[in-house]
Amino acid sequence: MKPIIAALAAMISATLLTVTIAGASMQCYDCHGTSSIGDYRPVDAAYRNISTGGFRGNHQTHMGTGASSANCALCHGGGVTSYLNSHRNGQVSIAANINNSPATGTYSRGTSFAQSTNPTLGTCATVNCHFEAATPTWGADPALTTCSTCHGAAPADGSHPATSGSGKKHGDYYGLTTSSCAKCHPDHTAEAKPFAHATSAGNRALVVAFITAPNSGFGRYTGNTNYPNYLPSQSPPRNGTCKNLYCHSPGNKASNVDLPNTTATWGGSLTCKGCHKADIASGSVITSGSHQSHVNGMGIGYTQIKCVKCHGATVNSSMTIVNTANHVDKQVTVAFNNTSSAANGSYNGQLAKPATPSTKVPGSATGQCTTVYCHSSGQGDGGTWPPTYQTPTWGTASTGQCGTCHGIQTKHDATGFGYGTPTPMTTGSHTRHLVFQLGTGNVSAERKCAACHSYTLTGYSPNACSSASCHTGMVQKHANYEINVGIPDFYGATATYNTANLTPGAGYSSCSNVYCHSDGKATPTAYATPTWGNAASGSCGTCHGVTAAAPPASTPHVKHVGSASVYLYKCALCHSGKVQVTANSTVAPAFTNLTTHVNKMRDVKFDATSPFGTYTSVTQSCRNVYCHSVGNTNVTAGALPGVYGGKIYTRQTWSGTLSCNGCHGRSTASGMPDYTNGGVGTTANTHPKHVTDYSISCGECHSRTTKNGTTIRTNSPSIHVNTSREVFFNLSSNLSKLGSYDAGQKSCSSVGCHSNGRGTYQVATWGEADDCGYCHPLASLGGAHAKHVDLTQVVMFYTYTANRSTADGYNFGCSTCHPLVNSSHVMGGTIVLDLRPGIANVGTLRAKNRNTITASGPAGTANGGTTADSVSGSVVKCLNIYCHSNGYASNPVYATTPNWYGGTFAGDKCASCHGNSPNSTIAGSPAHYNADFAGPGNAGGHVVGIHYDNIFTGTVGQATPGALGTSSHGNPVTSTSFNCDTCHFATVEARSNDKNVVCVACHNGANLRGDATIANHATHVDGTPTIQFDAIQVRSKAQMKVQMNYTTAFTRVGGYKTSGAYDIAKTPLDTATMWNGATKTCSNVSCHFNKPISWTNTGTAYKCRICHDGM
């Protein structure tokens, strides 16, 4: 107790002294530290050591040797920096927030507790200097403290080294111990005071520095490392990225590295593709050096070599690193694990095996591969071993592209990106096969190769790139130490290369069921089995025929070129530029363009015969070829009938058949060329006139081409479809047996179809316009033609039935006397007559001929309406024809005509047919006379005049006929003479006819008064009686009574029966008002005292009282 009291007394005294007595200033280390050296830090000891002044604590490890009171303030509050000697109060004061921690750092004993020589010590919590982790108990042995006491070693978050998760790769490569931290942070474990760095917490950023290998000081971290952002209480995102690090670079440089494919983000994880990209399966293909060519050939996956193939000491087939020592080590490590000859391959001059890989510094000169199968010819010539090896240089595409190993004919996509080195392949039968272009004209190298080395057998076409055939299977079947022959189904569904051993060096085999060695049909029926490398087994002639004796197998070929054909076309006609031009198909041609042979196409190109010809393989049809045309390529579209659709060519399918009208004459049944005649010249066409109009058969003019007009003669193969118009007349025909043809002038001579029918021929030029007068000149028409036809007008066509007579003369159509069909016109010199009324379209006149005419033919043909009185043909008469009849509608009477050749009518011409006046000699209509007064052949009825010959004189007897003054007729002033003109004035105008049998007794010699000639031929012999009254006022001397009872009809002039007296009609005759053609009735005519009289009511029906009702 005394020491304590003494001590208190001393302290009080000291206090008083400090107040009242000036003395030297005291420092903290005078009591708490080591004053001899000015060290503020209290001395740490395991117990209260009065000798050293030490006590339990860890001040020495928390504070540096240069610490000051400011350092004490971090844990004991800011007041310590201003403490006086009097601050001692027996309490230990702790700052309310130790080290000014963001998460409020606390001490477990609180902010104040009593001083003691054996205190109960506590722990700090959430203090920044301990990374906000719970600290060991104050005063604990610091030797027991490691990095993991505060933040783990390595920390368990983010991408810190770990056994799983984001940090696994760092753990695998750098371990899980404290040493791994040095890869990215300063190595505090190597410092004299490893934990002194914690004392700087609160005034510095987190230090991220890549000092050690492999980065060796290069690189940076972009995350926010500023204080206090990295503390756990701040929930730091820790998502910064690492840049310019070798360990996160493509690995192609030892320094100044390139950027990785994907920036490494803290907390994330990267696969192989993240740094240097990877294989095609990763979706991000490595492209450095020659990687793309190996991993993703041409960027389209035609090669997909796995990394393990060339880096077997580093990675396995599942892209897992098998030896981290060979990865991220600033070395390029190459080790071939291929099971073929590549297992003995070398790189950069070093044997490259997984156990002894080849290594080189990244960025150093690239090396070469040697003795690797994947860069070889595949096998030796003849199917032997070994192959020829190449030495490609890494990164130099030209040393390892297509063509450098086993050769290619052309570049891949030669007109595009042009990849490859053309180096012709000469092994086996490659030379023979690779000259073909497979139908495209400029097929690329890869499509040629795929014709036999297709990786998938479907979808191949030589006309376009086929990724399925060329690329899809290349991963498995290219450079795989096998001879893979895959013939696509394009060349045959069962096409195969016959071998059981695909190992290189096992020898050659043969092909089966391959279109290329077949009969060439769309569906082949015969195949050859050529052996690879044996030229003779696949030579010309071993697949399909090439001559007429052995034509190509398809049936249409037989028609065109076969020995039984009528054509024997040379192959070059349809395969121009492909084969040699020969005379015809009896001569085997040689190929002139092998590039278009055996291409699974019909290589059709027409020669100059068909300059516009095309062939459509889809429809297997020809277009615009001369051999399927109208035969005249000068014809324009406008000259063709509508059925042609404006095209002179027929589109013909290869296997189809055609008749004659399939090419020319499509609008006809016969096939007769039917384009419009362009006149004499290149587009002349008179076929319609010959064939259609006159039914001349094809064989008449083209007898060496066809006999029957429907089939081509087989014994004249060069005549049809030979670009010439072959005219050869039928020598057995009366029509053309004397004929000849001038090909230069295109004219015919001495052919019956161009004669006048009587032995005179015309020279007819093809296409020349003609008419009837062409062969029958008007001047040459003999006989009675001049009386029947107007020879001043040329008849334009033969089947002419109309009556075009005029007032001046007759003009009857030819078919009034000749056949209506043109086929009967051209008869080889025979003149055919056809007067039959009972056939269609004969015309009005001919239809009225007697129905006993039933035959047609030359003059004199029985029942033909003519009589030939001499075999010489110089006497021809017609009978039973309407033109020479009395013209009556019923019961007509027909006359026999004079001789056609020079005969004439004698006497009364009119009487030759119907009497003059009617019925004087020929029976006919009874209305022309009255049976009560006279009969046929006698005067009566409508004859001469009214009671002309029995008129009472008024005194004694009858008036004398013809007596002047008192005559009963003949004097038109007093008595009208009735004649044909009275009722038929449109036809006959003559008022007298001295040829009448009644008149000739008086009218003879000097008393002749003329003929009743025809005034208008158009109304005579026209099939219809023409009624037209002569517009006269009828006069009569027949005065029956003194007082006239018919004053409505007549007016009396000069009294009753006096000299010069007569009666005259009040009204002139008028057809329109006095004749009814429908009922054939006269009315209001003075002749009948205005009584209606029917023309058809004859016999006894009409008596005198009908007219003279007042008698």
Buried (B, 14 or more C-beta within 10 A) or exposed (E): EEEEEEEEEEEEEBEEEBEEEEEEEEEBBEEBBBBEEEBBBBBBBEEBEEEEBBBBBBBBBBBBEEBBBEBBBBBBBEEBBEBEBEEEEEEBBBBEBBBBBBBEBBBBBEBEBEEEEEBEBBBBBBBBBBBBBEBBBBBBEBEEBEBEBBBBBBBEBBBBBBEEBBBBBBBBBBEBEBBBBBBBBBBBBEEEBBBBBBBEBBEEEBEBBBBBEBBEEBBEBBBBBEBBBBBBBBEBEBEBBBBBBBBBBBBBBBBEBBEBBBBBBBBBEBBBBBBBBBBBEBEBBBBBBBBBBBBBBBEBBBBBBBBBBBBBBBBBEEBEBBBEEBBBBBBBBBBBBBEBBBBBBBBBEBBBBBEEBBBBEBBEEBBBBBBBBBBBBBBBBEBBEBBBBBBBBBBEBEBBBBBBBBBBBBBBBBEEEEBBBEBEBEBBBBEBBBBBBBBBEEBBBBBBBBBBBBBBBEBBBBEEBBBBBBBBBBBEBBBBBBBBBBBBBBBBEEBBBEBEEBEBBBBBBBBBBBBBBBBBBEEBEEBBBBBBBEEEBBEEEEBBBBBBEEBBBBEBBBBBBBEEBBBBBBBBBBBBEBBEBBEBBEBBBEBBBEBBBBBBBBBBBBBEBBEEBBBBBEEBBBBBBBBBBBBBBEBEEEBBEEEBEEEBBBBBEBEEEEEBBBBBBBEBEBBBBBBBBBBBEEBBBBBBBBBBBBBBBBBBBBBBBBBEBBEBBEEBBEBBBBEEBBBBBBEEBEBBBBBEBEEEEBBBBBBBBBBBBEEEBBBBBBBBEBEBBBBBBBEEBEBBBEEBBBBEEBBEEBBBBEBBBEEEBBBBBBBBBBBBBBEBBBBBBEBBBBBBBEBEEBBBBBBBBBEEBBEBBBBBBEBBBBBBEEEEBEBBBBBBBBBBBBBBEEEBBBBEBBBBBEBEBEEBBBBBBBBBBBBBBBBBBBBBBBBBEBEBBBBBBBBBBBBBBEBBBBEEEEBEBBEEEBBBBBBEEBBBBBBBBBBBBBBBBBBBBBBBBBBBEEBEEEEEBEBBEBBBBBBBBBBEBBBBBBEBBBBBBBBBEEEBBBEEBBBBBEEBBEEEBBBBBBBEBEBEEBBBEEEBBBBBBBBBBBBBBBBEEBEEEBEEEBBBEEE
